[in-house]
């Protein structure tokens, strides 16, 4: 049985390193888990640990989540935006549908932006549903 009940944390870290397991604490401010049913889980101030075992990354989140309806719907993924995309999103919104969503639906479904916007409006702003309806 592999247990570290009374083991020295330094010794445990050394053993994990010998087995090819690398553990890293991440400085996360907020973690959002988007669920299929729309009740997303939002962890503010959670402790996040990344474990890399022979190329397989695993993340552990410790904290208490709040259940929020569509917490990350219009949120941009870090590294996916630039100044032009943010500006286009601010200028191009029509009836609350972000331009980024319109572009995504148009690209994924192979339709014009106008058709994508109409599909998003019919799908209550849900890109996945709009793409599915167009295909």
C-alpha positions in Angstrom: 0.0 0.0 0.0 1.3 3.4 -0.9 0.6 5.8 1.9 2.3 8.9 3.2 0.4 9.1 6.5 3.4 10.0 8.6 6.0 10.4 5.9 8.2 13.5 5.8 6.9 15.8 2.9 10.5 16.2 1.7 11.0 12.4 1.5 7.6 12.0 -0.2 8.6 14.6 -2.8 12.0 12.9 -3.4 10.2 9.5 -3.9 7.8 11.0 -6.4 10.6 12.6 -8.3 12.4 9.2 -8.5 9.2 7.7 -9.9 9.0 10.4 -12.6 6.2 12.3 -11.0 6.6 16.1 -11.0 4.3 18.2 -8.8 3.8 21.9 -9.1 1.5 24.3 -7.2 -0.2 26.8 -9.5 -1.1 30.3 -8.5 -4.7 30.2 -9.7 -7.1 33.0 -8.8 -10.2 31.4 -10.4 -11.1 28.1 -11.9 -14.2 27.6 -13.9 -15.6 24.1 -14.9 -18.2 24.4 -17.7 -20.7 21.6 -17.4 -23.0 20.3 -20.1 -26.2 21.2 -18.1 -25.2 24.9 -17.9 -24.7 25.0 -14.1 -20.9 25.8 -14.1 -18.7 25.4 -11.1 -16.6 28.4 -10.1 -13.7 28.1 -7.6 -12.5 31.4 -6.4 -9.2 31.3 -4.5 -8.8 27.5 -4.9 -5.6 25.6 -4.4 -4.6 24.0 -7.7 -1.9 21.4 -8.0 -0.5 20.1 -11.4 1.0 16.6 -11.4 3.0 15.4 -14.4 3.5 11.6 -14.4 5.4 10.4 -17.5 3.8 13.0 -19.8 0.3 12.7 -18.4 -0.9 15.9 -16.7 -3.4 15.8 -13.9 -4.8 18.8 -12.1 -6.2 18.8 -8.6 -8.5 21.5 -7.4 -9.1 22.0 -3.6 -11.8 24.4 -2.6 -15.5 25.0 -2.4 -17.2 25.9 -5.7 -20.2 28.1 -6.4 -22.7 26.9 -8.9 -23.3 29.6 -11.5 -25.4 29.5 -14.7 -23.0 29.9 -17.7 -20.0 31.4 -15.8 -17.6 31.2 -18.8 -20.0 31.7 -21.7 -18.5 34.9 -23.0 -15.2 34.6 -21.1 -12.1 34.5 -23.3 -9.5 31.7 -22.8 -6.2 33.1 -21.7 -3.9 33.5 -24.7 -6.7 33.4 -27.2 -7.3 37.1 -27.4 -5.5 40.1 -28.6 -6.3 43.8 -28.7 -8.0 43.5 -32.1 -10.2 40.7 -31.0 -11.3 42.5 -27.9 -12.0 45.6 -29.8 -14.0 43.7 -32.4 -16.0 42.0 -29.7 -16.9 45.4 -28.1 -17.9 47.0 -31.4 -19.5 44.0 -33.1 -22.1 42.9 -30.5 -25.7 42.8 -31.7 -28.3 42.0 -29.1 -25.7 40.7 -26.6 -24.1 38.1 -28.9 -20.3 38.5 -28.9 -18.7 38.8 -32.3 -16.2 36.1 -31.2 -19.1 33.6 -30.9 -20.5 34.7 -34.3 -17.0 34.0 -35.9 -16.7 30.7 -34.1 -20.2 29.5 -35.3 -19.6 30.7 -38.9 -16.2 29.0 -39.1 -17.3 25.7 -37.5 -20.6 25.4 -39.5 -19.2 26.8 -42.7 -21.8 29.6 -43.0 -21.8 33.3 -43.3 -21.6 35.6 -40.3 -25.2 36.7 -40.8 -26.4 33.0 -40.8 -24.3 32.3 -37.8 -25.7 35.3 -35.9 -29.3 34.2 -36.7 -28.5 30.7 -35.5 -27.0 32.1 -32.3 -30.1 34.2 -31.7 -32.3 31.2 -32.2 -30.1 29.1 -29.9 -30.3 31.8 -27.1 -26.6 32.6 -27.6 -25.3 29.1 -27.2 -22.6 28.5 -29.8 -22.6 24.7 -29.5 -26.3 24.5 -30.1 -26.2 27.0 -33.0 -23.4 24.9 -34.7 -25.4 21.8 -34.2 -28.6 23.3 -35.6 -26.7 24.5 -38.7 -25.2 21.1 -39.5 
